[in-house]
Amino acid sequence: MTVEVVKAEETQVAEVVVGAVEETKKVTNESEQVVEVDEKVKELDDESKPKIIEKSSSYKEESNFLSDLKEFERKALNDLKAKLEEAILGNNIYKKEEHKKTVEEAKEGEEKEKEEEIVAQECEEEKVDTDISIWGVPLLPSKGTEGTDVVLLKFLRAREFKVNDAFEMLKKTLQWRKEANIDSILDEEISPDLSSAAYMNGVDSKGHPVCYNIFGVFESEELYQKAFGNEEKRKQFLRWRCQLMEKGIQKLDLSPGGASSLIQVNDLKNSPGPVKKELRMATNQAIQLLQDNYPELVAKNIFINVPFWYYALNALISPFLTQRSKSKFVVARPAKVTETLLKYIPVEEIPVHYGGFKRENDFEFYGKEGGSVSELIIKAGSTNTIEIPALEVGSTLVWDLAVLGWEVNYKEEFVPTDEGSYTIIVQKGKKMGSQEGPIRNTFRTNEPGKLVLTIENLSSRKKRVLYRHTANKSC
């Protein structure tokens, strides 16, 4: 990377990019190595044979079961619970409201002393609130709620199990939630125009809800101004982002064995980039806000369709991130989007525009027999077929198929069992380019036979094929 490749209007970013070249090269190389290593894992004895894809993830979260904690972690958890119990029962979680007095109310001598005694008495008689909770989980340890330990462990891990730091972080978060009325934020209608900028969709291999952040929508100047046009709009944007986070948390299972964190997929395709000052400011503010008040609620931050300027942005926001947060980052270039997402999300849960099988309002495979996703590896320069039996006359076959990277020849045929019948071309053979999306097709059988999908690998590298099929039986 050099300054020369930066466009004239990106000059202000170029200096940051050049200064961060070595670091960004390292990030890029590491992300590519993850892909390369993953390709070598679990080599098939016979690569031409299909296999059923197991829903497993390539990363493992830390356990929230007490029995799995290290000794110092259990001690830190117990110490934090003791401090929290004392603080709640002592009514010392929130800041005490200041009793403001006007000049006319200020008294001298005995009257002033009496007023101070009354204020002190009111504070002493103030009712102790033991129902303090966060994300629907009661925080008073003596209540014995199952999710309390899970929540407290998030704050401890965010502060490397330093009890005092974790306790202060929790107190600040609770104070912020109270002052910002976060507990009622789900009932608010905030910036409906931003609904296309981020949304929840599906789950990963471990049941974590997935949130997609679509930065490309801000290429629209109209939407950009609605979100970042002035300070008030930027505040609304931050509140909307907190609301989305709260919606995601509603889908979590804050129990020791539950999926207690989210997956964030950040699509940077067509994003305006860091040259937009307002976007850069809002991004930094959002990162800080979420990191301070939603600890350990994101298991992975996956960046896809990463352009050149991402590495500059990464250098800019890096100081705002903890090392723990940065360790959760996964980076994928445009050509590796589907391959990267498949490491964490099942293909049937990945939206079709990202190379997966998930379509909006699609129930073709829901609750039906079969439909499991299978995988086939096709060696370089070879041809393989997938046969789908169709023994019942009048049934409708439905199938999904995707080839990672495509660059293959592909055709579909129905071959009748009766040798006297003619083969029916369902999809005539054609070359599928690298930009092709997943195929969805159907065929109604008028006689017994089989559907044959033929894939010819034209490239010099092996190809990974994912497919599933089901049959809608005639009434």
Stockholm file with secondary structure:
# STOCKHOLM 1.0

chainA/1-475         MTVEVVKAEETQVAEVVVGAVEETKKVTNESEQVVEVDEKVKELDDESKPKIIEKSSSYKEESNFLSDLKEFERKALNDLKAKLEEAILGNNIYKKEEHKKTVEEAKEGEEKEKEEEIVAQECEEEKVDTDISIWGVPLLPSKGTEGTDVVLLKFLRAREFKVNDAFEMLKKTLQWRKEANIDSILDEEISPDLSSAAYMNGVDSKGHPVCYNIFGVFESEELYQKAFGNEEKRKQFLRWRCQLMEKGIQKLDLSPGGASSLIQVNDLKNSPGPVKKELRMATNQAIQLLQDNYPELVAKNIFINVPFWYYALNALISPFLTQRSKSKFVVARPAKVTETLLKYIPVEEIPVHYGGFKRENDFEFYGKEGGSVSELIIKAGSTNTIEIPALEVGSTLVWDLAVLGWEVNYKEEFVPTDEGSYTIIVQKGKKMGSQEGPIRNTFRTNEPGKLVLTIENLSSRKKRVLYRHTANKSC
#=GR chainA/1-475 SS CCGGGSCGGGHHHHHHHHHTHHHHHHHHHHHHHHHHHHHHTTCCSSTTSCEECCCCCSCCCCCCCGGGSCHHHHHHHHHHHHHHHHHHHTTCSSCCCCCCCCTTTCCCHHHHHHHHHHHHHHHHHSCCCCCCEETTEECCGGGCCHHHHHHHHHHHHHTTTCHHHHHHHHHHHHHHHHHTTGGGGGGSCCCGGGGGTEEEEEECTTSCEEEEEEGGGGGSHHHHHHHHSSHHHHHHHHHHHHHHHHHHHHTCCCSTTSCCSEEEEEECTTCCCTTCHHHHHHHHHHHHHHHHHSTTCEEEEEEESCCTTHHHHHHHHGGGSCHHHHTTEEECCGGGHHHHHTTTSCGGGSBGGGTSSBCTTCCSSTTCSCCCCEEEEECTTCEEEEEEEECSTTCEEEEEEEETTCCEEEEEEEEESSTTSCCEEEEEEEEECTTCCCEEEEEECSSSEEEEEEEEECSSSCEEEEEEEEEECCC
#=GC SS_cons         CCGGGSCGGGHHHHHHHHHTHHHHHHHHHHHHHHHHHHHHTTCCSSTTSCEECCCCCSCCCCCCCGGGSCHHHHHHHHHHHHHHHHHHHTTCSSCCCCCCCCTTTCCCHHHHHHHHHHHHHHHHHSCCCCCCEETTEECCGGGCCHHHHHHHHHHHHHTTTCHHHHHHHHHHHHHHHHHTTGGGGGGSCCCGGGGGTEEEEEECTTSCEEEEEEGGGGGSHHHHHHHHSSHHHHHHHHHHHHHHHHHHHHTCCCSTTSCCSEEEEEECTTCCCTTCHHHHHHHHHHHHHHHHHSTTCEEEEEEESCCTTHHHHHHHHGGGSCHHHHTTEEECCGGGHHHHHTTTSCGGGSBGGGTSSBCTTCCSSTTCSCCCCEEEEECTTCEEEEEEEECSTTCEEEEEEEETTCCEEEEEEEEESSTTSCCEEEEEEEEECTTCCCEEEEEECSSSEEEEEEEEECSSSCEEEEEEEEEECCC
//
